[in-house]
Amino acid sequence: MPRLAAPLTESQIRALEPRATRYCVADGNGLVIEVMTTGAKVWRFRYTLNGKRQPLATIGDYRMISLRVARAKAQRYAEMVAQGISPVATARRDRGVESKTDVLRDAAELYLATEMTGKSAEYRRTTRRALDKDVLPAIGGKAIKAVSADDIVDICERIKSRGSPKMALHTRNVVKRLYAYLIARQLATSNPAEIVPARSIATFESRTRVLSGDEIGAMLHAIDASSIRRPLKLALHLLVLTMARKSDLVEATWAEFDLDRALWTIPAARLNKERDHEIDLPHQAVSMLRELRQAKNGKFVFPSVRGNDRPIAKSTLNQAIKALGLDVEHFVLHDFRRTAAAHLREIAAQLDSDPAALKSTSDDAAPDDIGKPRPRLQAWADFVDLQIERGRRQKASSNSV
Protein backbone atom coordinates (compact mmCIF):
# COMPACT_ATOMS: atom_id res chain seq x y z
CA MET A 1 0.00 0.00 0.00
CA PRO A 2 1.38 3.46 -0.84
CA ARG A 3 2.03 5.55 2.22
CA LEU A 4 -0.42 8.30 3.03
CA ALA A 5 0.59 11.84 2.11
CA ALA A 6 -1.00 15.23 2.57
CA PRO A 7 -2.82 16.13 -0.69
CA LEU A 8 -1.12 18.78 -2.77
CA THR A 9 -2.73 21.96 -4.02
CA GLU A 10 -2.24 23.67 -7.37
CA SER A 11 -0.49 26.61 -5.71
CA GLN A 12 1.92 24.25 -3.92
CA ILE A 13 2.73 22.48 -7.19
CA ARG A 14 3.36 25.74 -9.03
CA ALA A 15 5.69 26.84 -6.23
CA LEU A 16 7.93 23.77 -6.54
CA GLU A 17 11.38 24.90 -7.70
CA PRO A 18 14.04 22.81 -9.50
CA ARG A 19 17.08 21.57 -7.57
CA ALA A 20 20.48 20.23 -8.49
CA THR A 21 18.90 16.79 -8.82
CA ARG A 22 15.35 15.85 -9.68
CA TYR A 23 13.01 14.96 -6.83
CA CYS A 24 9.46 13.73 -6.17
CA VAL A 25 6.70 15.14 -3.98
CA ALA A 26 3.83 12.81 -3.03
CA ASP A 27 0.15 13.69 -3.37
CA GLY A 28 -1.20 10.41 -1.99
CA ASN A 29 -2.59 7.11 -3.30
CA GLY A 30 0.67 6.54 -5.20
CA LEU A 31 0.51 9.80 -7.15
CA VAL A 32 3.70 11.88 -7.10
CA ILE A 33 4.95 14.82 -9.10
CA GLU A 34 8.57 14.73 -10.17
CA VAL A 35 10.38 18.04 -10.53
CA MET A 36 13.17 17.89 -13.09
CA THR A 37 16.37 19.94 -12.96
CA THR A 38 15.02 21.95 -15.91
CA GLY A 39 11.94 22.98 -13.94
CA ALA A 40 9.63 20.65 -15.88
CA LYS A 41 7.12 18.72 -13.75
CA VAL A 42 5.86 15.23 -14.54
CA TRP A 43 3.12 13.18 -12.93
CA ARG A 44 4.23 9.66 -11.93
CA PHE A 45 2.58 6.70 -10.21
CA ARG A 46 4.51 4.90 -7.47
CA TYR A 47 3.45 1.34 -6.61
CA THR A 48 4.49 -2.05 -5.26
CA LEU A 49 3.53 -5.27 -7.04
CA ASN A 50 3.99 -8.80 -5.69
CA GLY A 51 5.87 -7.40 -2.70
CA LYS A 52 8.42 -5.54 -4.85
CA ARG A 53 8.74 -1.79 -5.43
CA GLN A 54 8.34 -1.14 -9.15
CA PRO A 55 9.77 1.63 -11.33
CA LEU A 56 7.59 4.73 -11.47
CA ALA A 57 4.87 4.66 -14.11
CA THR A 58 4.61 7.94 -16.04
CA ILE A 59 1.21 9.61 -16.18
CA GLY A 60 2.16 12.74 -18.12
CA ASP A 61 3.34 16.35 -18.23
CA TYR A 62 1.93 18.58 -15.49
CA ARG A 63 1.33 21.34 -18.05
CA MET A 64 -1.02 19.08 -19.98
CA ILE A 65 -2.77 17.17 -17.20
CA SER A 66 -4.62 18.79 -14.31
CA LEU A 67 -4.30 17.64 -10.71
CA ARG A 68 -7.87 16.31 -10.86
CA VAL A 69 -7.17 14.20 -13.95
CA ALA A 70 -3.85 12.95 -12.56
CA ARG A 71 -5.59 11.80 -9.37
CA ALA A 72 -8.26 9.97 -11.39
CA LYS A 73 -5.59 8.13 -13.35
CA ALA A 74 -3.66 7.25 -10.19
CA GLN A 75 -6.86 5.85 -8.65
CA ARG A 76 -7.44 3.69 -11.72
CA TYR A 77 -3.87 2.40 -11.67
CA ALA A 78 -4.08 1.67 -7.92
CA GLU A 79 -7.18 -0.47 -8.57
CA MET A 80 -5.24 -2.44 -11.20
CA VAL A 81 -2.35 -3.00 -8.80
CA ALA A 82 -4.82 -4.27 -6.19
CA GLN A 83 -5.83 -6.94 -8.72
CA GLY A 84 -2.21 -7.89 -9.30
CA ILE A 85 -1.99 -6.15 -12.70
CA SER A 86 0.86 -3.84 -13.68
CA PRO A 87 -0.45 -0.43 -14.85
CA VAL A 88 2.61 0.30 -17.02
CA ALA A 89 1.11 -0.82 -20.34
CA THR A 90 -2.15 1.00 -19.63
CA ALA A 91 -0.28 4.16 -18.67
CA ARG A 92 1.69 3.97 -21.91
CA ARG A 93 -1.52 3.64 -23.95
CA ASP A 94 -3.08 6.51 -22.01
CA ARG A 95 -0.17 8.77 -22.89
CA GLY A 96 -0.42 7.72 -26.52
CA VAL A 97 -4.06 8.73 -26.84
CA GLU A 98 -3.87 11.66 -24.45
CA SER A 99 -4.87 14.76 -26.38
CA LYS A 100 -2.10 17.30 -26.05
CA THR A 101 -3.43 20.55 -24.67
CA ASP A 102 -2.51 22.72 -27.63
CA VAL A 103 -6.11 23.52 -28.59
CA LEU A 104 -7.80 26.38 -26.76
CA ARG A 105 -10.90 24.36 -25.82
CA ASP A 106 -8.78 21.75 -23.98
CA ALA A 107 -6.65 24.47 -22.39
CA ALA A 108 -9.78 26.20 -21.11
CA GLU A 109 -10.96 22.97 -19.49
CA LEU A 110 -7.57 22.60 -17.82
CA TYR A 111 -7.84 26.21 -16.60
CA LEU A 112 -11.35 25.71 -15.21
CA ALA A 113 -10.36 22.46 -13.49
CA THR A 114 -7.27 23.86 -11.80
CA GLU A 115 -7.42 27.62 -11.43
CA MET A 116 -11.07 27.89 -10.37
CA THR A 117 -10.52 25.84 -7.22
CA GLY A 118 -11.14 28.06 -4.23
CA LYS A 119 -12.95 30.74 -6.25
CA SER A 120 -16.50 31.74 -5.41
CA ALA A 121 -19.39 29.98 -7.13
CA GLU A 122 -20.38 33.23 -8.86
CA TYR A 123 -16.85 33.80 -10.15
CA ARG A 124 -16.70 30.27 -11.55
CA ARG A 125 -20.14 30.65 -13.12
CA THR A 126 -19.42 33.94 -14.90
CA THR A 127 -16.03 32.72 -16.11
CA ARG A 128 -17.45 29.51 -17.56
CA ARG A 129 -20.38 31.39 -19.08
CA ALA A 130 -18.06 33.79 -20.93
CA LEU A 131 -15.98 30.92 -22.26
CA ASP A 132 -18.90 28.66 -23.20
CA LYS A 133 -21.15 31.32 -24.73
CA ASP A 134 -18.77 33.45 -26.78
CA VAL A 135 -15.11 32.42 -26.66
CA LEU A 136 -15.06 28.67 -27.29
CA PRO A 137 -17.76 28.60 -30.01
CA ALA A 138 -15.70 31.14 -31.95
CA ILE A 139 -12.08 30.05 -31.39
CA GLY A 140 -12.20 26.93 -29.22
CA GLY A 141 -10.89 24.78 -32.05
CA LYS A 142 -7.86 26.99 -32.67
CA ALA A 143 -4.37 26.18 -31.52
CA ILE A 144 -3.43 28.19 -28.42
CA LYS A 145 -0.64 30.00 -30.22
CA ALA A 146 -2.79 30.76 -33.28
CA VAL A 147 -5.30 32.94 -31.42
CA SER A 148 -4.71 36.59 -32.28
CA ALA A 149 -5.76 39.98 -30.95
CA ASP A 150 -8.07 40.22 -33.98
CA ASP A 151 -9.93 37.14 -32.75
CA ILE A 152 -10.50 38.81 -29.39
CA VAL A 153 -11.66 42.04 -31.05
CA ASP A 154 -14.12 40.10 -33.26
CA ILE A 155 -15.58 38.32 -30.23
CA CYS A 156 -15.94 41.57 -28.30
CA GLU A 157 -17.55 43.32 -31.28
CA ARG A 158 -20.14 40.57 -31.57
CA ILE A 159 -20.98 40.86 -27.89
CA LYS A 160 -21.19 44.66 -28.14
CA SER A 161 -23.53 44.33 -31.11
CA ARG A 162 -25.95 42.65 -28.70
CA GLY A 163 -25.86 45.82 -26.63
CA SER A 164 -23.57 44.39 -23.93
CA PRO A 165 -20.32 46.40 -23.84
CA LYS A 166 -19.67 45.48 -20.19
CA MET A 167 -19.97 41.79 -21.00
CA ALA A 168 -17.60 42.32 -23.93
CA LEU A 169 -15.02 43.80 -21.59
CA HIS A 170 -15.58 41.02 -19.04
CA THR A 171 -15.06 38.40 -21.75
CA ARG A 172 -11.83 40.06 -22.87
CA ASN A 173 -10.63 39.97 -19.25
CA VAL A 174 -11.52 36.27 -18.92
CA VAL A 175 -9.40 35.49 -21.99
CA LYS A 176 -6.61 37.67 -20.61
CA ARG A 177 -6.56 35.71 -17.34
CA LEU A 178 -6.76 32.40 -19.21
CA TYR A 179 -3.69 33.27 -21.26
CA ALA A 180 -1.78 34.52 -18.23
CA TYR A 181 -2.37 31.06 -16.76
CA LEU A 182 -1.26 29.33 -19.97
CA ILE A 183 1.90 31.43 -20.12
CA ALA A 184 2.70 30.44 -16.54
CA ARG A 185 2.35 26.79 -17.59
CA GLN A 186 4.51 27.42 -20.67
CA LEU A 187 1.64 26.51 -22.99
CA ALA A 188 1.58 29.99 -24.52
CA THR A 189 4.22 32.62 -25.19
CA SER A 190 2.06 35.73 -25.55
CA ASN A 191 -1.31 37.05 -24.42
CA PRO A 192 -3.53 38.16 -27.35
CA ALA A 193 -6.10 39.77 -25.04
CA GLU A 194 -3.48 41.89 -23.28
CA ILE A 195 -2.79 43.97 -26.38
CA VAL A 196 -6.50 44.76 -26.89
CA PRO A 197 -6.98 47.98 -24.88
CA ALA A 198 -10.00 48.10 -22.61
CA ARG A 199 -10.90 51.56 -23.89
CA SER A 200 -11.36 50.17 -27.41
CA ILE A 201 -14.05 47.85 -26.08
CA ALA A 202 -15.88 49.95 -23.55
CA THR A 203 -15.95 53.35 -25.25
CA PHE A 204 -19.00 54.65 -27.06
CA GLU A 205 -16.91 55.85 -30.01
CA SER A 206 -15.69 52.37 -30.87
CA ARG A 207 -19.29 51.33 -31.58
CA THR A 208 -20.42 54.34 -33.63
CA ARG A 209 -17.50 55.26 -35.90
CA VAL A 210 -18.73 55.82 -39.45
CA LEU A 211 -16.42 57.12 -42.16
CA SER A 212 -17.63 60.07 -44.19
CA GLY A 213 -17.63 59.93 -47.97
CA ASP A 214 -14.52 62.11 -48.05
CA GLU A 215 -12.75 59.79 -45.59
CA ILE A 216 -13.66 56.73 -47.68
CA GLY A 217 -12.27 58.36 -50.81
CA ALA A 218 -9.09 59.65 -49.16
CA MET A 219 -8.38 56.30 -47.51
CA LEU A 220 -8.90 54.10 -50.56
CA HIS A 221 -6.99 56.51 -52.79
CA ALA A 222 -4.08 56.46 -50.32
CA ILE A 223 -4.19 52.65 -50.24
CA ASP A 224 -4.19 52.46 -54.05
CA ALA A 225 -1.27 54.89 -54.31
CA SER A 226 0.77 53.13 -51.64
CA SER A 227 3.59 50.64 -52.08
CA ILE A 228 1.87 47.74 -50.29
CA ARG A 229 1.41 44.50 -52.24
CA ARG A 230 -1.35 44.55 -54.86
CA PRO A 231 -3.30 41.64 -53.30
CA LEU A 232 -3.47 43.53 -49.99
CA LYS A 233 -4.75 46.65 -51.77
CA LEU A 234 -7.48 44.57 -53.37
CA ALA A 235 -8.30 42.86 -50.06
CA LEU A 236 -8.84 46.21 -48.35
CA HIS A 237 -10.98 47.44 -51.23
CA LEU A 238 -13.02 44.23 -51.18
CA LEU A 239 -13.64 44.66 -47.45
CA VAL A 240 -15.36 47.93 -48.29
CA LEU A 241 -17.37 46.64 -51.26
CA THR A 242 -18.52 43.31 -49.81
CA MET A 243 -18.99 44.41 -46.19
CA ALA A 244 -17.57 41.05 -45.15
CA ARG A 245 -15.84 40.42 -41.86
CA LYS A 246 -12.09 40.52 -42.14
CA SER A 247 -11.71 36.88 -41.10
CA ASP A 248 -14.31 35.79 -43.67
CA LEU A 249 -12.41 37.52 -46.46
CA VAL A 250 -8.81 36.62 -45.66
CA GLU A 251 -9.72 32.94 -45.16
CA ALA A 252 -11.84 32.75 -48.33
CA THR A 253 -11.11 29.98 -50.82
CA TRP A 254 -11.67 30.05 -54.59
CA ALA A 255 -14.21 27.24 -54.26
CA GLU A 256 -16.56 29.72 -52.55
CA PHE A 257 -16.79 32.04 -55.59
CA ASP A 258 -18.92 31.81 -58.71
CA LEU A 259 -17.68 34.85 -60.60
CA ASP A 260 -19.91 34.19 -63.61
CA ARG A 261 -22.91 34.57 -61.31
CA ALA A 262 -21.20 37.30 -59.26
CA LEU A 263 -21.83 35.31 -56.10
CA TRP A 264 -19.74 34.52 -53.02
CA THR A 265 -21.06 31.69 -50.83
CA ILE A 266 -19.43 31.36 -47.41
CA PRO A 267 -20.00 27.84 -46.03
CA ALA A 268 -21.97 27.53 -42.82
CA ALA A 269 -19.21 25.43 -41.25
CA ARG A 270 -16.72 28.27 -41.64
CA LEU A 271 -19.13 30.71 -40.04
CA ASN A 272 -20.19 28.38 -37.22
CA LYS A 273 -23.77 28.90 -38.36
CA GLU A 274 -26.61 26.68 -39.50
CA ARG A 275 -26.67 27.81 -43.13
CA ASP A 276 -24.40 29.22 -45.81
CA HIS A 277 -24.17 32.97 -46.29
CA GLU A 278 -24.44 34.35 -49.81
CA ILE A 279 -22.99 37.72 -50.82
CA ASP A 280 -23.89 39.25 -54.19
CA LEU A 281 -20.86 40.90 -55.77
CA PRO A 282 -20.91 44.25 -57.58
CA HIS A 283 -19.06 44.28 -60.89
CA GLN A 284 -16.10 46.13 -59.32
CA ALA A 285 -15.59 43.28 -56.85
CA VAL A 286 -15.86 40.69 -59.64
CA SER A 287 -13.15 42.52 -61.62
CA MET A 288 -10.83 42.55 -58.61
CA LEU A 289 -11.39 38.86 -57.96
CA ARG A 290 -10.73 38.01 -61.61
CA GLU A 291 -7.44 39.89 -61.35
CA LEU A 292 -6.53 37.90 -58.25
CA ARG A 293 -7.55 34.68 -59.95
CA GLN A 294 -5.09 35.25 -62.79
CA ALA A 295 -2.33 34.84 -60.21
CA LYS A 296 -4.12 31.94 -58.53
CA ASN A 297 -1.68 29.77 -56.62
CA GLY A 298 -3.39 27.38 -54.26
CA LYS A 299 -6.88 27.23 -52.84
CA PHE A 300 -6.87 30.52 -50.90
CA VAL A 301 -7.78 33.85 -52.48
CA PHE A 302 -5.16 35.56 -50.33
CA PRO A 303 -2.38 33.00 -49.79
CA SER A 304 0.40 33.68 -47.32
CA VAL A 305 3.80 34.61 -48.74
CA ARG A 306 5.15 31.89 -46.44
CA GLY A 307 3.25 29.14 -48.19
CA ASN A 308 0.23 28.68 -50.45
CA ASP A 309 -1.28 26.12 -48.10
CA ARG A 310 -2.53 28.81 -45.73
CA PRO A 311 -4.08 32.28 -46.00
CA ILE A 312 -2.53 35.54 -44.87
CA ALA A 313 -2.80 36.27 -41.16
CA LYS A 314 -5.78 38.39 -40.15
CA SER A 315 -3.37 40.91 -38.63
CA THR A 316 -1.76 41.48 -42.06
CA LEU A 317 -4.42 43.95 -43.19
CA ASN A 318 -4.23 45.84 -39.90
CA GLN A 319 -0.48 46.11 -40.26
CA ALA A 320 -0.83 47.34 -43.85
CA ILE A 321 -3.21 50.10 -42.78
CA LYS A 322 -1.01 51.05 -39.84
CA ALA A 323 2.08 51.26 -42.06
CA LEU A 324 0.33 53.81 -44.30
CA GLY A 325 0.00 56.26 -41.40
CA LEU A 326 -3.42 57.42 -42.62
CA ASP A 327 -4.85 60.52 -41.01
CA VAL A 328 -8.21 58.98 -40.10
CA GLU A 329 -9.04 59.46 -36.44
CA HIS A 330 -10.17 56.51 -34.27
CA PHE A 331 -10.43 54.16 -37.26
CA VAL A 332 -10.27 50.37 -37.17
CA LEU A 333 -10.95 48.00 -40.07
CA HIS A 334 -14.21 46.82 -38.52
CA ASP A 335 -15.56 50.35 -39.14
CA PHE A 336 -15.85 49.52 -42.84
CA ARG A 337 -18.89 47.34 -42.10
CA ARG A 338 -20.59 49.96 -39.97
CA THR A 339 -19.79 52.61 -42.57
CA ALA A 340 -21.31 50.56 -45.39
CA ALA A 341 -24.49 49.95 -43.38
CA ALA A 342 -24.92 53.67 -42.65
CA HIS A 343 -24.33 54.85 -46.23
CA LEU A 344 -26.48 52.10 -47.72
CA ARG A 345 -29.44 53.33 -45.74
CA GLU A 346 -28.99 56.73 -47.34
CA ILE A 347 -28.55 55.18 -50.78
CA ALA A 348 -31.75 53.18 -50.31
CA ALA A 349 -33.67 56.34 -49.55
CA GLN A 350 -32.23 58.00 -52.63
CA LEU A 351 -33.30 55.00 -54.72
CA ASP A 352 -36.81 55.50 -53.36
CA SER A 353 -36.58 52.09 -51.71
CA ASP A 354 -37.91 51.10 -48.34
CA PRO A 355 -35.41 52.45 -45.76
CA ALA A 356 -36.98 50.35 -43.00
CA ALA A 357 -35.83 47.22 -44.79
CA LEU A 358 -32.27 48.40 -44.45
CA LYS A 359 -32.46 49.44 -40.86
CA SER A 360 -30.51 47.17 -38.54
CA THR A 361 -30.31 46.83 -34.82
CA SER A 362 -26.64 45.95 -34.68
CA ASP A 363 -23.40 46.50 -36.53
CA ASP A 364 -22.84 42.83 -37.26
CA ALA A 365 -26.40 42.20 -38.38
CA ALA A 366 -26.50 45.11 -40.82
CA PRO A 367 -24.60 43.58 -43.75
CA ASP A 368 -26.74 40.44 -43.66
CA ASP A 369 -29.91 42.52 -43.70
CA ILE A 370 -28.80 44.81 -46.51
CA GLY A 371 -27.24 42.17 -48.73
CA LYS A 372 -30.22 42.14 -51.13
CA PRO A 373 -31.52 43.29 -53.51
CA ARG A 374 -28.36 43.49 -55.57
CA PRO A 375 -29.01 46.95 -57.17
CA ARG A 376 -28.39 48.54 -53.80
CA LEU A 377 -25.02 46.83 -53.48
CA GLN A 378 -24.08 47.99 -56.96
CA ALA A 379 -25.16 51.51 -56.01
CA TRP A 380 -22.90 51.25 -52.95
CA ALA A 381 -19.93 50.19 -55.08
CA ASP A 382 -20.60 53.05 -57.51
CA PHE A 383 -20.77 55.45 -54.56
CA VAL A 384 -17.38 54.18 -53.34
CA ASP A 385 -15.90 54.71 -56.83
CA LEU A 386 -17.18 58.27 -56.81
CA GLN A 387 -15.56 58.95 -53.42
CA ILE A 388 -12.23 57.54 -54.65
CA GLU A 389 -12.31 59.80 -57.71
CA ARG A 390 -13.09 62.81 -55.52
CA GLY A 391 -10.23 61.85 -53.20
CA ARG A 392 -7.90 61.57 -56.20
CA ARG A 393 -8.90 65.02 -57.47
CA GLN A 394 -8.55 66.58 -54.01
CA LYS A 395 -5.10 65.08 -53.61
CA ALA A 396 -4.04 66.33 -57.06
CA SER A 397 -5.42 69.77 -56.28
CA SER A 398 -3.56 70.00 -52.96
CA ASN A 399 -0.31 68.90 -54.60
CA SER A 400 -0.60 71.56 -57.28
CA VAL A 401 -0.94 74.37 -54.75
N, C-alpha and C positions, 0 to 999 in steps of 0.2 A: 504494500500500500504506500503511495506517495505521502510524504510527511505533510502535515497541515502547514499552511502559510497564510499570512494576512493578505487578503485580496489587494491587488494593486488598483490604482486609479489612473485615469488618463494623464492627469497633471504630474503624477509621480513618474510615469513612464517617459513623458516628454522631458522631464528634468534629469533623467539618467545621462551621465556624461561618459565619454570614452576614457579608457585607462591605457596603461602601457600594454596590458594583455586583456584579451576579451574575457567577459565574465557574465554570469547568469543571475537573474533575480527571479525568485519564484512567485507565482500568483496563486498557486493552490491546485489540487487535483491533477498534478503532474505538469501543468502548464508553466513554462518559464519563458522569459524574454532574454535573449542573449544580446549583449551590447558589444559590437565589434570595435576594434581599435580605430576604425575609420569613422565611427559614430553611427553606423548603420545598426538597426535593431531588427532581430529576427525572432519570430515565435518558434519555440521548440516544445516537444512533448517528452518528458522524462518518465521512464517506466521500468519496472522489473518484471521479467517473464521467466517462469519455471525456476524461481529462486535466484536468478542472475540479473544484475543491472545491465540494461541494454544501451547501446548508443542512442543519443537523442534523435528523435524523429522530427524532421523539419515540417512546420506548419506553413510558414510563409513570412514575407516581408511585412513588418509592422506598418509601413506606409500604405500597404494595400489591404490589410486585414484589420478590422476593428477589434477592440478588446472583447466585445460581445461575441463576434464570430469566432475568434480564437478560442474562447472558453467553450463555445458549443462544439467545436472540433475536438478539443481536449476531452470533453465529456464523452463524445462518441468513441474516441480511441481508448479511453479508460474502460468503457464497457466491453470493447473487444479484448483488451488485456485480461479482464475478469473471466472471459470465456476461453482463455488460453491462446488467443490469436494475436499475432504480431500486427501492429497497425502500420508498419513501414510501407507496405505495398499500397495500402489505401491512401496513406498520406501522400505518396508519390503521385497517385492518380488524381487526388484532389488538387495538387499543385498544377498538374497538367491541364486540368479543365477550369482552374480558377480564372475567372475573368479579371485581367489586369485593370486596375482602376485608372485608365487613361481616358475614359469617357466621362463627360460631366455628370451624367445621370448617376453613374456608380459612385463618383466622388461625392456627390451630394448626399447619397445614402450613408456613406462612410462618415461624412460631417455630421449628419443628423444623429447617427448612432453613437458618436463619440463626444462631440462638442456640446450637445444639448443636455447631457447629463448634469443635473444640478440646477438647470435653468427653470424658471417658472413655467407653469403649464401654458399661460398666455403667450409667453415669449416663444415657446416651442411651436404653439399653434400658428402664430402669425408668420414665423419663419417658414414652416412647412407650407403654409398656404401660398406665400409668395413664390416659393420654388415650384410647387405643383401646378399653380394656376397659370403663371406667366413665363417663368424662366425655363423650366424643363420641357414644356411643349414646344418651345421655340428653338432651344439650343441644347437640349438634353443629350441628343445623339452626337454632338460634336466632341472632338478630342479636346481635352482640357486646354492644351496650348494653342488650339486653333480659334478659341473664342476671342473676339476682338472688342474694342471699345464701341465700334459701330453696332455690333450685336446688342450691346447694353443700351445704346441710344435707341435702337429700333424697338426694343422691348418697352422702354420707358415711354416712347412716343405713343405706342399702342395703348398703354395704360392711361396716359394723359388724354387720349382721344375719347376715352370713356368718361372723361370729366373727373379723373382721380389723380391730380398732380401729387398729392401727399403719398398716395400708395405707390406712385411711380418712383418717388424719392426713396421710400422705404424699401422697395424692391431692389433698387440700385445698391442700397446699403447692405442688404442681405447678400447680394453677390459679392460685394466688396469684402465682407467678413468671411464668406466661403473661400474666396481666393487667398486671403491672408492665412487661413488655416492650411490650405493646400501648399502654399509657399513654405510654411513652417514644416510641413511633412515632405518637402522637396518633390512634390508632385506638380508644381507649377513654378515658373521663374518670374512671372510678372502678373500684375493685377489689372485686368482690363477695366474694371469698374472704378479704379482709383483715379484714372486719368479723365473720367467723365465728371466735370465739375457739377456740384449740386445746384449751382445757380442756373445752369443750362436746363435743368429739369424742372425746378420749382418756380422759375420766373414766368410772369405773364407774357413777356415779349416772345419767349421761345415758342409759344403756342399760336401767336397771331401774326408773325412776320410774313408779309406779302410783298413781293417785289413789284415796283411800279413798271410800267411799260418802258420807260427810259432806262431803268436798272436792268431789265431783261436784255434790252438791245445792247447796252454798254458791256454787260458781262459776256454775252455770247460773241460779240465782236472781238472783245479782248481775248477770249479763248481761241477763236479762229485765227487771230493774228499772232498767237503765241508760238513758242517753239516746242510745245509738248507733242508727244507722238500723235499722229493722225487718228488712230483708233480711239485714243482717250478723248480727243476733241469730239469725235462722233458720239462716243458714249455719253458725254455731258449734254450734247445737243439732244440725243434721244431721250435722256431723262426728262427734259423739258417737254418734248413733243408727245411722249407716250404716257407721262405722269406715272410711270412705274416706280416701285420702290427700288432703291439702289441695289439691294441684294438680288431682287428678281432680275434686274437687267444684267449685272455683271456675271451672274451664274447661268444666263440663258444659253441654250444649245441651239444649233441650227435646225434640229428636228422639230423645234417648237414653232418654226416660222413657215407660213405659206405665203410667199411674196407675191405670187400670181393673184391670190385672193386678198392681199393686203391684210393678213390676219396673223396675230401672234397668240398662240394658245399656251398658257402656262399650266403645266400639269398640277392637279390637285395635290399629289403627293409632295411636290416641291413647296407648295404653299401651306402644307399641313391643314388643308381644308377638305370639304366633302366633294367638291366639284371643281373642274378646270375653270380657269379664268381667261376669257377671250378679250383681246385688245385689238380694236380696229386701228389700222395704221394709215395716217395721212400719206400723200404721195411723197412728201419730203422725207419721211422716215423710211419709206420703201427704197428710195434712191440711196440713202445712206447705208442701208443694210445690203443693198446690191453691191455697193462699193466694197463693203467689208467682206462680202462673200467671194469677191474676186481674189482676195488674198486668203481664202479659207485654208486653215491648216489645223485640222483636228475638229472635234465636235463642238467646242465652245466658240461663241461669237467673239468673245474677248479673251483669247488664251493668254496665259502668263508668259512673259518673256523667259521664264525659267523652265518652261516645259509646256507643250501643247496638251498635256493630259489633265490640266487644271486651269480654271479661269484666273483672271487677275484678282488680287485681294480687294476686298471691299474698301479698304483704306486708301487704295491707289487713287481713286477719284478725289477723295478729300485732299490728299497730298498734292495732286495736280492743281487744284483750286488754290490751295494755300501758297504754292510756289509762285503763282501769278501775282500775288499781292494785290488783289482787286480791292478797290475802294468801295466796298458794299458793306455797310454797317450791320452787325449782328446777323450775318447770313450763314446758314448751314445748308447743305445739299437737300435736306428734307424739305426746305422751304419751297423748292420747285413744285412739289405736289400741291401744297397749300395755295401757292401763287396761281397755278393752273386752274384750280377749283374756283378761286375768286374771279379771275378774268373770264372764265367760261360762263359764269352766271351773267356777266355783263354782255357777253357775246350773244347768249341765248335771248336776252331781252331785245338786243338790236336785231336779231333775226325774227323777231315777233313770235318767238317760241314761248313755251310755258316755263317761266322762271322757277316756279315751285318744283318742277320736276328735277331741276338741277340743284335745288337747295339741299345741303347735307348737314347732318348734325355733328359730324366729326371730320377731322382732317383726313384720316385714313379711309373713311367710308366714301369721301367725295369722289375720287376717281372712278370707283366702281359704279357709282350712281350716274355719273355724267359720261360714261363710256359710249353711250348710244343716244340718239342716232349719229351715224358717222359724219353727216354734214357739219355738225358742230365741232367735231374734232378737226376736220379739215379747216374750218374757219379759225380755230385756235392756232393751227400750224401756220396759216397765212398771216395771222396777227403777229406771231413770233417773227416771221420773215420781215414784216414791215418794221418791227422794232429794231431788228438787226441792221436794216438798211438806214434807218434814222440814226442809230448809233454810229454807223460807219461815216455818214455825212457829218455828224457832229464832231467826230474825231478828226476828220479831214479839215473841217472848218477851224477847229482849235489849233491844229498844226500849222495852218496857213497864216495865222495871226502873228 
